[in-house]
Amino acid sequence: MGKLILNRLDYSRIQKCINDAKQFKSINATEAESLKKELNSAKIVEPQEIPANVVTMNSIVKISFLNSDKQIEFRIVYPDQANLKENKISIFSPIATALIGYKVADEIEWIVPAGLTKIRIDEIIYQPEAAGNYNL
């Protein structure tokens, strides 16, 4: 697996969300540090330079849990837009943190509340940058 890729706008907006959430104590320190570590390990590019096969903010992704063959689809959103009934998952959730910046077909081992799981990105159904929406 190669290096994570994030667009500059997503990177700065997620950093701001983390800082705001820490200020309002709506994210715990461990989760904040885990997400910051992911962000800081990424290659940052302009939105127009993001490959179409990379998970970005507002992407709709289809993933498989390889431990159970369960498949789900959801959109990765900022915390204030999260809504489970609409399949909108906050970037602060462990699953979204695990996926951001990775590519289709990547397999990621990640610790979720139920323990260690292996996730495969099967498809990006919608990616804002690929659709020409660089400011979402």
Rosetta blueprint (number, residue, H / E / L):
1 M L
2 G L
3 K L
4 L L
5 I E
6 L E
7 N E
8 R H
9 L H
10 D H
11 Y H
12 S H
13 R H
14 I H
15 Q H
16 K H
17 C H
18 I H
19 N H
20 D H
21 A H
22 K H
23 Q H
24 F L
25 K L
26 S L
27 I L
28 N L
29 A H
30 T H
31 E H
32 A H
33 E H
34 S H
35 L H
36 K H
37 K H
38 E H
39 L H
40 N H
41 S L
42 A L
43 K E
44 I E
45 V E
46 E L
47 P H
48 Q H
49 E H
50 I L
51 P L
52 A L
53 N L
54 V E
55 V L
56 T L
57 M L
58 N L
59 S L
60 I E
61 V E
62 K E
63 I E
64 S E
65 F E
66 L L
67 N L
68 S L
69 D L
70 K E
71 Q E
72 I E
73 E E
74 F E
75 R E
76 I E
77 V E
78 Y L
79 P H
80 D H
81 Q H
82 A L
83 N E
84 L H
85 K H
86 E H
87 N L
88 K E
89 I E
90 S E
91 I L
92 F L
93 S L
94 P H
95 I H
96 A H
97 T H
98 A H
99 L H
100 I L
101 G L
102 Y L
103 K E
104 V L
105 A L
106 D L
107 E E
108 I E
109 E E
110 W E
111 I E
112 V E
113 P L
114 A L
115 G E
116 L E
117 T E
118 K E
119 I E
120 R E
121 I E
122 D E
123 E E
124 I E
125 I E
126 Y E
127 Q L
128 P L
129 E L
130 A L
131 A L
132 G L
133 N L
134 Y L
135 N L
136 L L
